[in-house]
Structure formats: structure tokens, C-alpha cells
Amino acid sequence: MLVLSQPVVDGIDWGVAGVAGCLLLVSAVGALLAFRYSSSKRRPVAREFNYLWRVRAFTEVLAAAYALTHLLRLQVLWGPASILQDGGYHATTFCRVYIAATYGVFEPGFMLLALFACLYSVQGRDSAKHPNFNIVLFSAAFSLPSCAAQLVAALFTRIVDLNYSRNRMLGRLFAAYDKSLLQHCDTAAAHGSSAAENCAFCVFPLLSTFVSAAFAAVYLLAFWLVTQRIAATVINKALARRVRVLQISVTTWIGISLACRGCTVLFRPFDLGFEALRATHVVAVTALVGTLEFFLVLKPVWDTHVADRVVKRMERQGAGCLPQPLLPNPLYPPTELQLLESSASTVRPHGEEDRV
């Protein structure tokens, strides 16, 4: 297997950091826009869709944290060749925190928020008195089993004392880092640093991947059931197609992400296969987060902005009250915008309604 040089791996790390930075920026913008609508009291459309704005804002906060956690395993930042400190930091700690935080806290939390937001859209606005609080509470509660299992996966090498150096299969199953690649620490050690102590490179233990796969299987089953109900209840073909695209995209990106994580155990850090799979995994995760952000946050924000402009135009033309009802659907059907547009078009310039 072709072994990549340190500069090439550093370039991949900087690419991952750039992708995480872009995702962080998009999430921050989405959170600010969602929070703006959640706190607005003067926008009639925002008030109608105020039921899930706080959930959307919190979803974006989790997405931003999810993006930041991918920086925890970058060798260029924390490893023996760190640009921040000669010899790097205690890499084994960063590898464990990466597994526990990324796959035990922020990934399941983010995905469950999206799931419960879709579920609430099916049940309707009268299904709960405080839907935003309930969605966050249930998401946190249902993510606890995954969090506990990933914490065990991250700390397994400290909980159970096994000889991983003589049995590579045990290392593949449980080790969150590889300390056998001393040849890649020589450059930093030559400068009199403590690279020998911190010579560890993060990997993806199979135990963590198995936990994520079990969570993904249950999650996708629930996600398809909920989105199927949404697709079955809508009367707009464009929205039905949007739901189908959401289903296929989420399933595809989750599958690619898990497959890449699982196959990395066939290689070691600096191998071409390992680094290619690691980069593909980050791209799949970014696409998954971006897809859910677009459908559940960014698209509703834009549609609400357009609807707000229509309402203001109706008010300037002397139209009546806001058409009812507006659905608190995170997928926000375009039929509501069409309703607003058609209502506005029936108003004459001097404020009198057309007679048919």
C-alpha cells in the first residue's frame, strides 16, 4: 500500500479543516436567521411559524459543534507534527474525546432533533403545549444510550487492559489510536521535542462504528416512517418530491459515512486507503449535515422571508388579515406561498377585492 508523506497528510488535514470551517459558517448563519425569526414579534409570518424556530436554531448550534469536533483528530493541529506546539499534545486524549463527542453527543443529538422536528410536523401544532422544549428534551433522552456506548468505545483501552500490540484485531476493535507508527514522529523528534510521548494517530475503532451502525439502523427506520407519513399527507407533488430527495440523501450519506469508517481498519494512518477513506467520510458527513440544514432550516428561513414580503405587499395594498392556516411544517410546503400570492393577486390597487 502506498504510504503518503507528512506534507500530503497535512494537506488533507487542512482540507478537512476548511470543510469544517465552511460548515461552521453555514451553521452560524442559519442559527442567527432562525433565532431572528424565533424572537421576532412584529412579523406575522414569523409568528405563524414560530413553533419550531427555536428547535431550528438549536439544530444549527449542534451542527456547528459537530463540525468543530472533526478538528479534534487532525494531526496537523494536535499530533507530533503540530503547528501549534513542538511535539504536539497528548494525542491519545484527543482521539478519545473525538470518538465520544462526535459520535456519542453531537451526531445523534443533531440527527434526533431533525427526526423529532419532522415528527412534530406530522402530528400538528396542537400535539404539544411546548413543542420546542419537548423536541430538545426527547432528543437528548434518546441520544443517551448511544452516548454511553460511544463513551465506552472511546475509553475501552483504559477500562480493559489487553495486549493490543500482539493482536491487531483487538486493536481494530477497541483502540482509538495507533502508537506503532514511530517513523512518522522522527521529524518532530529531531527538533528536541516530546514527540515520542505523543506519537499517536487517531483511528476509527470498529466498536464505535458498530455502535453508530446500530443507531443508524434504528434512526433510518424511524426517519423513513415519519417522512413517509409526511409524503402521504401532502397534496403538493413538489413537496412530495422534496421529501423523497431528503429520504434518499440522508440514507445515502449515512451509509457512505459508516462504510468509510468501517473500512479504515484495513489500513493504517498515512496509508493512501486510510487517508482517502477518512476524507470521504468527512465529505459524507458534511453532505448529510448540509442536507438536513437545507431542508429543515435554510429552506424554511428563505420561504418565510418570501412569505413575509408577500404579506407586507398585501398590507400595502389594503388586503385583509393573513390567510389561515399556515402549517408549522419544517419542510414548509410551497402551497402556502402560492396561497399568499393568489390572495394578494385578488386585491385591486385601490384595495377592493375582485368579484368573480
C-alpha positions, 0 to 999 in steps of 0.5 A: 500500500502506498504510504503518503508523506507528512506534507500530503497528510497535512494537506488533507488535514487542512482540507478537512479543516476548511470543510469544517470551517465552511460548515461552521459558517453555514451553521452560524448563519442559519442559527442567527436567521432562525433565532431572528425569526424565533424572537421576532414579534412584529412579523406575522409570518414569523409568528405563524411559524414560530413553533419550531424556530427555536428547535431550528436554531438549536439544530444549527448550534449542534451542527456547528459543534459537530463540525468543530469536533472533526478538528479534534483528530487532525494531526496537523493541529494536535499530533507530533507534527503540530503547528501549534506546539513542538511535539504536539499534545497528548494525542491519545486524549484527543482521539478519545474525546473525538470518538465520544463527542462526535459520535456519542453527543453531537451526531445523534443529538443533531440527527434526533432533533431533525427526526423529532422536528419532522415528527412534530410536523406530522402530528400538528401544532396542537400535539404539544403545549411546548413543542420546542422544549419537548423536541430538545428534551426527547432528543437528548433522552434518546441520544443517551444510550448511544452516548454511553456506548460511544463513551465506552468505545472511546475509553475501552483501552483504559477500562480493559487492559489487553495486549493490543500490540500482539493482536491487531484485531483487538486493536481494530476493535477497541483502540482509538489510536495507533502508537506503532507508527514511530517513523512518522514522529522522527521529524518532530523528534529531531527538533528536541521535542516530546514527540515520542510521548505523543506519537499517536494517530487517531483511528476509527475503532470498529466498536464505535462504528458498530455502535453508530451502525446500530443507531443508524439502523434504528434512526433510518427506520424511524426517519423513513416512517415519519417522512413517509407519513409526511409524503402521504399527507401532502397534496403538493407533488413538489413537496412530495418530491422534496421529501423523497430527495431528503429520504434518499440523501440522508440514507445515502450519506449515512451509509457512505459515512459508516462504510468509510469508517468501517473500512479504515481498519484495513489500513493504517494512518498515512496509508493512501486507503486510510487517508482517502477513506477518512476524507470521504467520510468527512465529505459524507458527513458534511453532505448529510449535515448540509442536507438536513440544514437545507431542508429543515432550516435554510429552506424554511428561513428563505420561504418565510422571508418570501412569505413575509414580503408577500404579506407586507405587499398585501398590507400595502395594498389594503388586503385583509388579515393573513390567510389561515392556516399556515402549517408549522411544517419544517419542510414548509410546503410551497402551497402556502406561498402560492396561497399568499400570492393568489390572495394578494393577486385578488386585491385591486390597487385601490384595495377592493377585492375582485368579484368573480 
